């Protein structure tokens, strides 16, 4: 009887612990609840202020969100290309998970493609541009499918190039969408890097055999490159994009429904980095 009771207690405890969800440790979550663009720029490193900027027009939660106005191609004005805001992880890491809510307001792609957000190393390749391409837009009058460009990979022939990995879900217009991403650097010279994407909680990209880092330093591609930067960039396309509840983690998916209170860390002050 004593043995049976012990077995029952053990199975019960196992079930309890198996049922307990694993929560991501949030390095930072950005709700964009800043007083103005200047306050925004005090936390996020920037090339110019105002676009991306702080807006009360269309928040996902609370009162504000980040607003990016796209006016065409680079060269029309600062809103058309070249303006960015970026924030750093407290500690660079080989794996990074992100979660952000995004809203496309009457948005139209052009033939160049619209950059959404960037992750990676500010000084070395590889880096990861989440981007929508007009050639991968199967639905008229929708923003399109969110792909990823892995920049600075070294090909078998020794040349440096950009690897395009396709997503599979068309992002809708005029509604908030939850996007999650995962990028895990490959071992140096090995085809084992991981890139994943979820749209509204559904897996929409899953690659686990990507060679990202070269075996040795090669044309800016570094075997020690890590994820440390997140960038919002206003470039290419027409219309408005809103971001809200942008969060990053180094250990687990964050999910679209939030996270336990207390799993937050204060942001690190930006250092003197230069992104290539």
C-alpha positions as CSV (number, residue, x, y, z in Angstrom):
1,X,0.0,0.0,0.0
2,X,2.8,2.4,0.9
3,X,4.5,1.7,-2.4
4,X,1.2,2.3,-4.3
5,X,0.7,5.6,-2.5
6,X,4.2,6.7,-3.4
7,X,3.6,5.8,-7.0
8,X,0.4,7.8,-7.1
9,X,2.1,10.8,-5.5
10,X,5.0,10.6,-7.9
11,X,2.7,10.4,-11.0
12,X,0.6,13.3,-9.6
13,X,3.7,15.5,-9.1
14,X,5.0,14.5,-12.6
15,X,1.7,15.5,-14.2
16,X,1.6,18.8,-12.3
17,X,5.2,19.7,-13.3
18,X,4.6,18.6,-16.9
19,X,1.5,20.8,-17.1
20,X,3.3,23.9,-15.8
21,X,4.2,26.1,-18.8
22,X,7.7,27.3,-19.4
23,X,7.8,31.1,-19.5
24,X,10.2,33.2,-21.5
25,X,12.5,35.5,-19.6
26,X,11.8,38.9,-21.2
27,X,14.9,41.1,-21.8
28,X,12.7,44.0,-22.6
29,X,9.1,44.7,-23.8
30,X,8.4,47.9,-25.6
31,X,4.9,49.4,-25.3
32,X,6.1,52.8,-26.8
33,X,4.4,54.7,-24.0
34,X,6.8,57.6,-24.3
35,X,5.8,61.2,-23.7
36,X,7.2,62.2,-27.1
37,X,9.7,61.3,-29.9
38,X,12.5,62.8,-27.9
39,X,11.8,60.5,-25.0
40,X,11.6,57.6,-27.5
41,X,15.1,58.6,-28.8
42,X,16.6,58.6,-25.3
43,X,16.0,54.8,-25.1
44,X,16.3,53.8,-28.7
45,X,19.4,54.7,-30.8
46,X,18.2,56.5,-33.9
47,X,19.2,58.0,-37.2
48,X,16.4,60.6,-37.0
49,X,13.4,61.3,-34.9
50,X,9.8,61.4,-35.8
51,X,9.5,58.5,-38.3
52,X,9.4,56.0,-36.6
53,X,7.6,58.1,-34.0
54,X,5.3,57.9,-31.1
55,X,1.5,58.0,-31.9
56,X,-1.8,57.8,-30.2
57,X,-3.7,57.1,-33.4
58,X,-3.8,53.3,-33.2
59,X,-2.4,51.6,-30.1
60,X,-2.7,47.9,-29.6
61,X,-2.7,48.2,-25.8
62,X,-2.5,51.2,-23.4
63,X,-2.4,54.6,-25.1
64,X,0.4,54.7,-27.7
65,X,2.3,52.7,-30.4
66,X,5.2,53.3,-32.8
67,X,4.1,54.8,-36.2
68,X,6.1,54.4,-39.4
69,X,5.0,56.3,-42.5
70,X,6.2,55.0,-45.8
71,X,6.2,57.3,-48.8
72,X,7.8,55.3,-51.6
73,X,11.5,54.6,-52.2
74,X,14.7,55.9,-50.7
75,X,15.5,59.5,-51.7
76,X,12.0,61.0,-51.6
77,X,12.4,62.2,-48.0
78,X,13.6,60.9,-44.7
79,X,10.3,59.0,-44.3
80,X,10.9,57.0,-47.4
81,X,14.1,55.4,-46.3
82,X,17.1,55.6,-44.1
83,X,15.3,56.4,-40.8
84,X,15.6,53.8,-38.1
85,X,15.2,53.3,-34.3
86,X,17.1,50.4,-32.7
87,X,17.5,48.9,-29.2
88,X,20.0,46.4,-27.9
89,X,19.8,43.2,-25.9
90,X,21.3,43.5,-22.4
91,X,23.6,40.6,-23.2
92,X,24.3,39.4,-26.8
93,X,23.1,35.8,-27.4
94,X,23.2,33.2,-30.1
95,X,19.4,32.7,-29.8
96,X,16.8,35.5,-29.9
97,X,13.0,35.3,-29.8
98,X,10.9,38.3,-30.6
99,X,7.2,39.0,-30.4
100,X,5.6,42.1,-31.8
101,X,2.1,43.3,-32.8
102,X,1.9,44.9,-36.2
103,X,-0.8,46.8,-38.1
104,X,-0.8,47.7,-41.8
105,X,-2.9,50.7,-42.6
106,X,-3.7,50.9,-46.3
107,X,-0.2,49.6,-47.1
108,X,1.2,48.9,-50.5
109,X,4.5,47.2,-51.4
110,X,6.8,48.3,-54.1
111,X,9.1,46.2,-56.3
112,X,12.0,46.6,-53.8
113,X,10.4,45.1,-50.8
114,X,9.5,46.6,-47.4
115,X,11.9,46.0,-44.4
116,X,10.0,45.3,-41.2
117,X,12.5,44.7,-38.5
118,X,16.1,43.6,-38.2
119,X,18.0,41.4,-35.7
120,X,21.7,40.4,-35.5
121,X,25.1,41.7,-34.7
122,X,25.7,45.4,-35.3
123,X,29.3,44.9,-36.4
124,X,29.4,41.5,-38.2
125,X,27.3,39.3,-40.3
126,X,25.1,37.3,-40.3
127,X,22.1,39.6,-39.7
128,X,18.4,38.9,-40.2
129,X,16.0,41.3,-42.1
130,X,12.4,40.4,-41.8
131,X,11.1,41.7,-45.1
132,X,8.0,41.6,-47.4
133,X,8.7,41.1,-51.1
134,X,6.3,42.0,-53.9
135,X,7.3,38.8,-55.7
136,X,5.9,36.8,-52.8
137,X,2.6,38.6,-52.4
138,X,-0.1,36.2,-53.5
139,X,-3.1,38.4,-52.5
140,X,-3.8,41.7,-54.1
141,X,-4.1,44.7,-51.8
142,X,-2.5,42.9,-48.9
143,X,1.0,43.6,-47.4
144,X,2.2,40.1,-48.4
145,X,4.2,37.3,-46.9
146,X,6.9,38.0,-44.3
147,X,10.2,36.5,-45.5
148,X,13.6,36.7,-43.9
149,X,16.9,37.8,-45.6
150,X,19.9,36.3,-43.9
151,X,22.6,38.8,-44.8
152,X,26.3,38.1,-45.2
153,X,26.3,34.3,-45.4
154,X,29.4,32.6,-47.0
155,X,28.5,30.3,-49.9
156,X,30.3,27.1,-50.9
157,X,32.2,29.0,-53.5
158,X,33.5,31.4,-50.9
159,X,31.4,34.4,-52.0
160,X,29.4,36.5,-49.5
161,X,25.7,36.7,-50.3
162,X,22.2,37.0,-48.9
163,X,20.0,34.0,-48.3
164,X,16.3,34.4,-48.8
165,X,14.0,32.2,-46.8
166,X,10.2,32.3,-47.6
167,X,7.4,32.6,-45.2
168,X,4.0,31.0,-45.8
169,X,1.3,33.3,-44.3
170,X,-0.1,36.5,-45.9
171,X,-0.3,39.2,-43.3
172,X,-3.7,40.9,-43.4
173,X,-4.5,44.6,-43.9
174,X,-6.2,46.9,-41.3
175,X,-6.0,44.6,-38.3
176,X,-3.5,43.9,-35.5
177,X,-1.4,40.8,-36.1
178,X,0.9,39.0,-33.7
179,X,4.3,38.0,-35.2
180,X,6.9,35.9,-33.4
181,X,10.3,35.0,-34.6
182,X,13.3,32.9,-33.6
183,X,16.8,33.1,-34.9
184,X,19.5,30.8,-33.5
185,X,23.0,31.2,-35.0
186,X,24.6,28.1,-36.6
187,X,27.7,26.6,-35.2
188,X,30.7,28.0,-37.1
189,X,30.7,26.4,-40.6
190,X,27.8,24.0,-39.8
191,X,24.4,23.8,-41.4
192,X,22.4,23.8,-38.1
193,X,21.1,27.4,-37.7
194,X,17.4,27.8,-36.8
195,X,14.9,30.3,-38.1
196,X,11.3,30.2,-37.2
197,X,8.2,32.4,-37.5
198,X,4.7,32.3,-36.1
199,X,1.8,34.4,-37.2
200,X,-1.0,34.7,-34.7
201,X,0.5,31.7,-32.9
202,X,0.6,29.5,-36.0
203,X,4.0,28.2,-37.3
204,X,4.6,29.9,-40.7
205,X,8.4,29.3,-41.2
206,X,10.6,26.6,-39.9
207,X,14.2,26.1,-41.0
208,X,16.7,24.1,-38.9
209,X,19.6,23.5,-41.3
210,X,20.8,27.0,-42.2
211,X,24.6,27.8,-42.3
212,X,24.9,31.3,-41.0
213,X,28.3,31.7,-39.4
214,X,31.5,30.9,-41.3
215,X,34.1,28.6,-39.7
216,X,36.6,31.5,-39.6
217,X,36.3,35.3,-40.0
218,X,35.4,35.8,-43.7
219,X,34.4,39.1,-45.3
220,X,32.6,40.4,-42.2
221,X,31.0,37.1,-41.5
222,X,32.2,36.1,-38.0
223,X,32.1,32.7,-36.3
224,X,31.4,34.6,-33.0
225,X,28.5,36.8,-34.3
226,X,25.6,37.0,-31.9
227,X,22.1,38.6,-31.8
228,X,22.2,41.9,-30.0
229,X,20.2,44.5,-31.9
230,X,16.6,45.1,-32.9
231,X,15.8,47.7,-35.5
232,X,12.7,49.3,-36.9
233,X,13.4,50.8,-40.3
234,X,11.2,53.0,-42.5
235,X,12.1,52.0,-46.1
236,X,10.2,51.1,-49.3
237,X,6.4,51.0,-49.7
238,X,3.4,53.3,-49.3
239,X,1.1,53.6,-46.3
240,X,1.5,53.3,-42.5
241,X,2.7,50.6,-40.2
242,X,2.2,50.5,-36.5
243,X,4.2,48.5,-34.0
244,X,3.2,47.7,-30.4
245,X,4.2,45.4,-27.5
246,X,7.6,44.5,-29.1
247,X,9.4,42.0,-26.8
248,X,12.6,40.1,-26.9
249,X,13.9,37.0,-25.1
250,X,17.0,34.8,-25.2
251,X,15.5,31.5,-24.0
252,X,11.9,30.8,-25.1
253,X,8.9,31.9,-27.2
254,X,7.1,34.8,-25.7
255,X,3.6,34.2,-27.0
256,X,0.9,36.5,-28.0
257,X,-0.9,36.7,-24.7
258,X,1.8,38.3,-22.5
259,X,4.0,36.9,-19.8
260,X,4.2,36.6,-16.1
261,X,4.7,39.8,-14.1
262,X,8.3,40.4,-13.1
263,X,10.0,38.8,-16.1
264,X,11.3,42.1,-17.3
265,X,14.8,43.7,-17.2
266,X,15.8,47.3,-17.6
267,X,17.4,48.2,-21.0
268,X,21.1,48.6,-21.3
269,X,22.4,52.0,-22.3
270,X,23.3,51.9,-26.0
271,X,27.1,51.7,-26.8
272,X,29.0,53.1,-29.8
273,X,28.1,50.6,-32.4
274,X,28.0,50.9,-36.2
275,X,25.7,48.7,-38.3
276,X,26.9,47.6,-41.7
